[in-house]
Amino acid sequence: MSNVARGLADLGSDGSGILRRSFAVPAEQLIDGAVQLLGRGYRLALVSAVDGPHEIRVVYLFTSGPPDRRVELVVSTNREHPQVPSLAALSFPAGRFEREIHDLFGVVPVGHPRLRRLVLHQHWPTDWFPMRRDAGPAPEMLDDAGSYPFVEVRGRGVYEIPVGPVHAGLIEPGHFRFSVMGETILKMKARLWFVHKGVERLFEGQTADGALELAERISGDTAVGHSLAFCLALEEADDLEVPARASELRQMLLELERLYNHVSDIGALCNDVGFGLAQARALTLRERLLRLNRRVTGHRLLRGGVKPSGARLLALPGALELAEIGAQFHELVDLAQGQSTVMDRFTGTAVLHGDDAKEMGVLGVAARASGSELDARVAHPFGPLFAGFTPARATEGDVLARFRVRIQEVDTSLALLADLVSRDGVLESYGPRSESPKAGSGSGIVEGWRGAIVHRIEIDESGTLTRVKIVDPSFFNWPALAVSLADTIVPDFPLANKSFNLSYAGNDL
C-alpha cells in the first residue's frame, strides 16, 4: 500500500471531528486517491493550478460533511511540459476543471476524453496561457480563428436558434445555441467566458484587507457569500480565531443576502409567465429588504459587513420587522400559488432529474430541488444554526420544485434571523489578527444563495496573497441548465433560465 493510500485509509469513518489534510501525490497515484475519496462520499469541490518557479502544482480539493472534512491531493508537474492524469472519467466537474487549467496554465490532462477549450475563445493563440507567470502581454487575436465546435444535431426538421451573446437589458454576455424541432428543444449548449476578467490574478500581490473589496465584487449579488468564503480561507491559512459573536453576525448577513435574492427570483419567475402583479409585489418587498440591508451595513448589497477575523454591523433587524417581512412574503406566495396558470407553467417544466444532478455535481437550490440534501451550512458550518435545521428540499426537479425550495429557504432564513437577533451581543466583533503572518494555504466554504462557494488561498510570510482560486456554484450549475432543457419548448427557456438564475460574473472570472 502506498503512503497516500495509507493516509487516506487513516482518515477515519466514525463521523466525528473536523478533518483537514493535504497529501503530496505522485501523478501515477492521483486516480487511485480520487477513486478512494469519491467512493467515500467526498465531492471534488475545486481544482487549482499554482505556477511556481520550477514546477506547477495542481491541487484537488475534496470535501464532505457533516462533519466538515476537506482533503487535498497535490500533484507537482514540470513547468516545461506540465501534465496530470485526467479524472474526467470519474467526475464530470473534474473534466471541466481540467479544461480550465489547460486553457489558463497549459497543464495537459492526459486521457481527457474531449479536451476542447472552455475559458479561452477561439481567437486566442493556442500556445498562450494567461495565468502562467511568464505569459507576458496579451498577444494579438487571431483574425482567422474558427468558430467554436458546437455539437450539431442533424435530422429532418431540425434547425438551430442562436441567442446572444449580446442580450437585451443589463445582463452579461452569454451565447446559447438551441437545436430545435418544431418548438421542442433537442439540445442546448451555452458558451460563456465572453468577459473573463482575470479576477484571480488581480488578487495576487494584495494583502487581506485590500483583497476583501475585490472578493465582495466577484459577483455583485453575492457580496457576503464571496467575502465570507475569502475570509474563512484566510483565517484557516493564518490560523486566526473568530469570536462566536462575529460568526453570529456573519450568519445574519448571509441570510439577509439569501432573502433579498430569493424574493427577487420568486417575483421574476412569475413575471416570466406573464403574472406581473406578483413581480410588482416582489419588487416592493425586495426594495424593503435592500433598505434594511443599507441600515444594517451601510450598503444595499451588504458590502462592508464581513471583515477578516470578524464582522461589523451598524444595526440589527428588528423582530417585529422580520415578522412583517414574513407576512408580506406569504401574501406574495399565496398570490402566486393561487394562480393556476402560474402553477401549470411551472409544473413539469425544465426537469433536472436527481441522477443527472448528482452526476454533474449540481449545487444549491437546483440540486436540492432534485433531491439533494447538500447544504454547506450543515456540511461545513462556520456559525450557529438553530436546533433541527433542515435544508429545503424537493424531488421533482422542475421549475415548480425550484420555486418551492426558494420559498422554504426564505422561511428558514427568516427563522434563523429571528433566532439570531434575539441573542444579546455587540454589533462589532473581531478576533486577534496575527502580527507575524505565516506562509500557508486555506479554504473557505460558504452556502451562498445559489449554492456552495469555495475559495482557496495561498499566502507568503509577509501576508501577501500568492494564489487565489474561486469557485462560484454557477461553474457547476451552468451545464445542468442545458440538461434540464431537453424536451422543453423554446418559449419556456427564459422561465427555465430564471429558475436556475446563474451568475455570468461568478463563472467568467
ZALUMMAR-571328 format. One record per residue (C-alpha): x, y, z; residue in three letters. Coordinates in steps of 0.2 Angstrom, whole numbers, padded with zeros to 4 digits, always signed. Layout:
XYZAla
...
END
This chain:
+0000+0000+0000Met
+0007+0017-0005Ser
+0009+0031+0008Asn
-0005+0041+0000Val
-0017+0025+0001Ala
-0012+0023+0020Arg
-0015+0041+0023Gly
-0032+0041+0015Leu
-0036+0025+0024Ala
-0032+0033+0041Asp
-0045+0047+0038Leu
-0057+0038+0048Gly
-0075+0034+0046Ser
-0083+0036+0063Asp
-0091+0053+0058Gly
-0083+0063+0071Ser
-0072+0078+0072Gly
-0066+0091+0059Ile
-0053+0085+0047Leu
-0042+0095+0035Arg
-0027+0085+0027Arg
-0016+0088+0012Ser
-0006+0074+0003Phe
+0008+0076-0010Ala
+0003+0063-0023Val
+0014+0056-0036Pro
+0005+0058-0053Ala
+0003+0039-0055Glu
-0007+0038-0038Gln
-0019+0053-0042Leu
-0033+0042-0049Ile
-0032+0029-0035Asp
-0033+0043-0022Gly
-0048+0051-0031Ala
-0057+0034-0033Val
-0055+0032-0014Gln
-0061+0049-0009Leu
-0076+0049-0021Leu
-0081+0031-0016Gly
-0082+0038+0002Arg
-0094+0051-0002Gly
-0082+0066-0005Tyr
-0085+0078-0019Arg
-0072+0087-0030Leu
-0075+0105-0024Ala
-0061+0114-0033Leu
-0045+0111-0044Val
-0032+0125-0043Ser
-0016+0126-0053Ala
-0002+0135-0044Val
+0013+0141-0055Asp
+0029+0141-0046Gly
+0047+0145-0052Pro
+0052+0127-0056His
+0035+0117-0056Glu
+0016+0119-0057Ile
+0007+0111-0043Arg
-0011+0105-0046Val
-0022+0105-0030Val
-0038+0094-0030Tyr
-0049+0099-0015Leu
-0061+0085-0010Phe
-0074+0089+0003Thr
-0088+0080+0013Ser
-0099+0083+0028Gly
-0105+0083+0041Pro
-0094+0083+0049Pro
-0083+0095+0040Asp
-0070+0086+0030Arg
-0058+0093+0017Arg
-0044+0083+0009Val
-0031+0090-0004Glu
-0022+0079-0016Leu
-0007+0089-0023Val
+0002+0084-0039Val
+0018+0093-0045Ser
+0022+0093-0063Thr
+0037+0100-0074Asn
+0034+0118-0080Arg
+0041+0114-0097Glu
+0029+0100-0101His
+0015+0100-0087Pro
+0003+0086-0087Gln
-0008+0076-0075Val
-0019+0061-0076Pro
-0036+0065-0081Ser
-0050+0062-0068Leu
-0064+0066-0081Ala
-0069+0048-0082Ala
-0073+0048-0063Leu
-0080+0065-0061Ser
-0090+0077-0073Phe
-0084+0093-0064Pro
-0066+0086-0065Ala
-0066+0086-0084Gly
-0072+0104-0084Arg
-0059+0110-0071Phe
-0046+0101-0082Glu
-0051+0110-0097Arg
-0050+0127-0087Glu
-0032+0124-0081Ile
-0027+0118-0098His
-0033+0134-0106Asp
-0025+0145-0092Leu
-0010+0136-0087Phe
-0006+0124-0101Gly
-0007+0109-0090Val
-0012+0094-0101Val
-0024+0081-0093Pro
-0018+0065-0100Val
-0033+0054-0105Gly
-0046+0068-0106His
-0060+0061-0117Pro
-0063+0078-0126Arg
-0050+0091-0122Leu
-0058+0107-0131Arg
-0057+0125-0125Arg
-0068+0131-0111Leu
-0062+0148-0105Val
-0052+0155-0119Leu
-0061+0158-0135His
-0055+0153-0152Gln
-0047+0169-0157His
-0034+0167-0143Trp
-0017+0158-0149Pro
-0016+0140-0143Thr
+0001+0142-0135Asp
-0003+0157-0124Trp
-0008+0153-0106Phe
-0013+0169-0097Pro
-0011+0163-0079Met
+0007+0157-0081Arg
+0019+0169-0074Arg
+0029+0170-0090Asp
+0014+0173-0101Ala
+0019+0191-0105Gly
+0007+0204-0113Pro
-0009+0198-0121Ala
-0004+0193-0139Pro
-0014+0199-0155Glu
-0030+0190-0158Met
-0031+0178-0172Leu
-0040+0185-0187Asp
-0044+0168-0195Asp
-0050+0159-0179Ala
-0063+0145-0182Gly
-0079+0145-0173Ser
-0082+0135-0158Tyr
-0086+0117-0162Pro
-0104+0115-0156Phe
-0111+0098-0157Val
-0123+0099-0172Glu
-0139+0089-0171Val
-0144+0083-0188Arg
-0161+0076-0194Gly
-0176+0081-0204Arg
-0185+0096-0197Gly
-0170+0101-0185Val
-0165+0119-0185Tyr
-0154+0130-0174Glu
-0158+0146-0165Ile
-0143+0156-0159Pro
-0146+0168-0145Val
-0133+0180-0138Gly
-0120+0184-0133Pro
-0127+0201-0133Val
-0144+0202-0124His
-0157+0215-0120Ala
-0157+0224-0104Gly
-0142+0223-0092Leu
-0137+0205-0091Ile
-0119+0200-0095Glu
-0115+0191-0112Pro
-0118+0173-0115Gly
-0121+0163-0131His
-0135+0149-0131Phe
-0136+0138-0146Arg
-0153+0128-0147Phe
-0156+0113-0159Ser
-0174+0113-0161Val
-0188+0103-0169Met
-0204+0112-0170Gly
-0204+0121-0153Glu
-0196+0107-0144Thr
-0178+0109-0138Ile
-0167+0094-0143Leu
-0151+0101-0136Lys
-0144+0117-0129Met
-0126+0122-0127Lys
-0121+0138-0118Ala
-0104+0147-0122Arg
-0098+0158-0109Leu
-0082+0167-0104Trp
-0085+0182-0115Phe
-0080+0194-0101Val
-0066+0184-0092His
-0058+0197-0081Lys
-0043+0189-0074Gly
-0050+0191-0056Val
-0039+0178-0048Glu
-0024+0186-0055Arg
-0030+0203-0048Leu
-0029+0195-0030Phe
-0011+0191-0032Glu
+0001+0203-0023Gly
-0013+0210-0012Gln
-0015+0210+0007Thr
-0030+0203+0015Ala
-0039+0220+0018Asp
-0036+0226+0000Gly
-0042+0209-0007Ala
-0058+0209+0003Leu
-0065+0223-0008Glu
-0061+0213-0023Leu
-0070+0197-0015Ala
-0085+0207-0012Glu
-0086+0212-0031Arg
-0084+0195-0039Ile
-0102+0193-0041Ser
-0112+0208-0036Gly
-0127+0199-0029Asp
-0116+0188-0018Thr
-0105+0201-0009Ala
-0107+0192+0008Val
-0105+0174+0001Gly
-0089+0178-0008His
-0081+0189+0005Ser
-0085+0177+0019Leu
-0078+0162+0009Ala
-0062+0173+0006Phe
-0061+0177+0025Cys
-0064+0159+0030Leu
-0049+0154+0019Ala
-0038+0167+0026Leu
-0042+0163+0044Glu
-0038+0145+0040Glu
-0022+0149+0032Ala
-0016+0161+0045Asp
-0024+0151+0060Asp
-0035+0165+0065Leu
-0048+0163+0079Glu
-0066+0171+0075Val
-0076+0175+0090Pro
-0093+0167+0092Ala
-0102+0184+0091Arg
-0093+0188+0074Ala
-0099+0171+0067Ser
-0117+0176+0073Glu
-0116+0192+0064Leu
-0109+0184+0048Arg
-0123+0172+0048Gln
-0136+0186+0049Met
-0128+0194+0034Leu
-0128+0178+0024Leu
-0146+0175+0027Glu
-0151+0193+0023Leu
-0142+0191+0006Glu
-0152+0174+0003Arg
-0168+0183+0007Leu
-0167+0198-0005Tyr
-0161+0187-0019Asn
-0174+0173-0017His
-0188+0186-0016Val
-0182+0194-0032Ser
-0181+0177-0041Asp
-0199+0172-0035Ile
-0206+0188-0042Gly
-0196+0186-0058Ala
-0202+0168-0061Leu
-0220+0174-0060Cys
-0216+0188-0072Asn
-0209+0176-0085Asp
-0226+0168-0086Val
-0235+0184-0088Gly
-0240+0187-0070Phe
-0234+0204-0067Gly
-0244+0208-0052Leu
-0233+0195-0042Ala
-0217+0203-0049Gln
-0223+0220-0043Ala
-0226+0214-0026Arg
-0209+0205-0025Ala
-0200+0221-0031Leu
-0209+0231-0017Thr
-0203+0218-0004Leu
-0186+0217-0012Arg
-0184+0236-0010Glu
-0189+0235+0008Arg
-0175+0222+0010Leu
-0162+0232+0001Leu
-0166+0247+0013Arg
-0164+0235+0028Leu
-0148+0230+0021Asn
-0142+0248+0020Arg
-0147+0251+0038Arg
-0138+0235+0044Val
-0121+0238+0034Thr
-0122+0255+0026Gly
-0124+0246+0009His
-0139+0240-0001Arg
-0129+0224-0006Leu
-0122+0221+0011Leu
-0104+0226+0007Arg
-0093+0230+0022Gly
-0101+0219+0035Gly
-0089+0204+0034Val
-0071+0208+0040Lys
-0055+0197+0042Pro
-0057+0188+0059Ser
-0073+0197+0062Gly
-0089+0206+0057Ala
-0096+0224+0059Arg
-0114+0229+0058Leu
-0122+0246+0061Leu
-0139+0239+0066Ala
-0149+0224+0068Leu
-0166+0219+0060Pro
-0180+0220+0072Gly
-0190+0205+0077Ala
-0206+0214+0073Leu
-0199+0220+0056Glu
-0194+0202+0052Leu
-0212+0196+0056Ala
-0219+0209+0045Glu
-0207+0204+0030Ile
-0213+0186+0033Gly
-0231+0191+0032Ala
-0228+0202+0016Gln
-0219+0187+0008Phe
-0233+0175+0011His
-0245+0186+0004Glu
-0234+0186-0012Leu
-0233+0167-0011Val
-0251+0165-0009Asp
-0255+0176-0024Leu
-0243+0166-0035Ala
-0249+0149-0029Gln
-0267+0154-0031Gly
-0265+0157-0050Gln
-0267+0140-0059Ser
-0259+0147-0075Thr
-0243+0151-0065Val
-0243+0133-0057Met
-0247+0125-0073Asp
-0232+0133-0082Arg
-0220+0129-0068Phe
-0226+0111-0066Thr
-0215+0098-0076Gly
-0205+0112-0085Thr
-0186+0110-0087Ala
-0184+0094-0076Val
-0167+0091-0069Leu
-0168+0073-0063His
-0159+0068-0047Gly
-0147+0056-0055Asp
-0141+0069-0068Asp
-0139+0082-0054Ala
-0129+0071-0044Lys
-0118+0065-0058Glu
-0115+0083-0063Met
-0111+0089-0046Gly
-0125+0102-0046Val
-0126+0113-0030Leu
-0138+0124-0021Gly
-0157+0127-0025Val
-0155+0117-0041Ala
-0148+0102-0033Ala
-0160+0102-0018Arg
-0175+0104-0029Ala
-0169+0087-0037Ser
-0167+0078-0021Gly
-0150+0083-0014Ser
-0148+0087+0004Glu
-0131+0095+0002Leu
-0130+0112+0011Asp
-0114+0119+0016Ala
-0122+0127+0032Arg
-0123+0109+0038Val
-0108+0101+0030Ala
-0096+0115+0033His
-0103+0126+0047Pro
-0095+0141+0052Phe
-0108+0148+0064Gly
-0124+0144+0073Pro
-0139+0136+0067Leu
-0155+0133+0077Phe
-0159+0115+0083Ala
-0167+0105+0070Gly
-0161+0115+0055Phe
-0165+0105+0039Thr
-0161+0111+0022Pro
-0175+0115+0010Ala
-0178+0100-0002Arg
-0189+0094-0016Ala
-0188+0079-0028Thr
-0197+0084-0044Glu
-0183+0094-0051Gly
-0194+0105-0061Asp
-0197+0124-0061Val
-0210+0122-0048Leu
-0198+0112-0037Ala
-0185+0126-0038Arg
-0199+0139-0035Phe
-0204+0130-0019Arg
-0187+0127-0012Val
-0184+0145-0013Arg
-0200+0148-0003Ile
-0194+0136+0010Gln
-0177+0144+0011Glu
-0185+0161+0014Val
-0195+0154+0028Asp
-0179+0146+0035Thr
-0169+0162+0033Ser
-0182+0172+0042Leu
-0182+0159+0056Ala
-0163+0159+0058Leu
-0163+0178+0058Leu
-0177+0179+0071Ala
-0166+0167+0082Asp
-0150+0177+0079Leu
-0157+0194+0083Val
-0165+0188+0099Ser
-0147+0185+0106Arg
-0138+0199+0116Asp
-0122+0205+0109Gly
-0111+0218+0101Val
-0113+0224+0083Leu
-0094+0223+0080Glu
-0083+0209+0085Ser
-0066+0204+0080Tyr
-0053+0190+0084Gly
-0035+0194+0086Pro
-0025+0197+0070Arg
-0008+0189+0068Ser
+0006+0202+0069Glu
+0018+0190+0060Ser
+0009+0180+0047Pro
+0015+0163+0041Lys
+0015+0156+0024Ala
+0002+0144+0021Gly
-0015+0139+0012Ser
-0033+0138+0017Gly
-0050+0135+0010Ser
-0067+0143+0014Gly
-0084+0135+0010Ile
-0100+0145+0012Val
-0118+0141+0007Glu
-0122+0156-0004Gly
-0139+0159-0010Trp
-0135+0150-0026Arg
-0125+0136-0018Gly
-0109+0132-0011Ala
-0095+0145-0014Ile
-0077+0139-0012Val
-0061+0150-0010His
-0044+0143-0009Arg
-0029+0154-0005Ile
-0010+0154-0003Glu
-0001+0167+0007Ile
+0018+0170+0010Asp
+0027+0175+0025Glu
+0023+0194+0023Ser
+0004+0190+0022Gly
+0003+0193+0004Thr
-0008+0183-0007Leu
+0001+0172-0020Thr
-0013+0162-0027Arg
-0032+0163-0025Val
-0044+0151-0033Lys
-0063+0154-0033Ile
-0077+0143-0037Val
-0094+0150-0038Asp
-0108+0137-0039Pro
-0113+0144-0056Ser
-0097+0135-0063Phe
-0105+0118-0058Phe
-0123+0123-0062Asn
-0122+0130-0080Trp
-0121+0113-0088Pro
-0136+0107-0078Ala
-0147+0121-0086Leu
-0143+0114-0103Ala
-0148+0096-0097Val
-0164+0102-0090Ser
-0170+0110-0106Leu
-0171+0093-0116Ala
-0189+0091-0122Asp
-0193+0109-0115Thr
-0201+0121-0128Ile
-0192+0136-0134Val
-0204+0149-0126Pro
-0200+0141-0109Asp
-0182+0145-0110Phe
-0182+0161-0101Pro
-0193+0153-0087Leu
-0181+0138-0085Ala
-0166+0150-0086Asn
-0173+0161-0072Lys
-0177+0146-0061Ser
-0158+0142-0061Phe
-0153+0161-0061Asn
-0134+0158-0063Leu
-0121+0171-0062Ser
-0111+0176-0078Tyr
-0099+0186-0067Ala
-0096+0172-0055Gly
-0092+0160-0069Asn
-0082+0171-0080Asp
-0069+0175-0068Leu
END
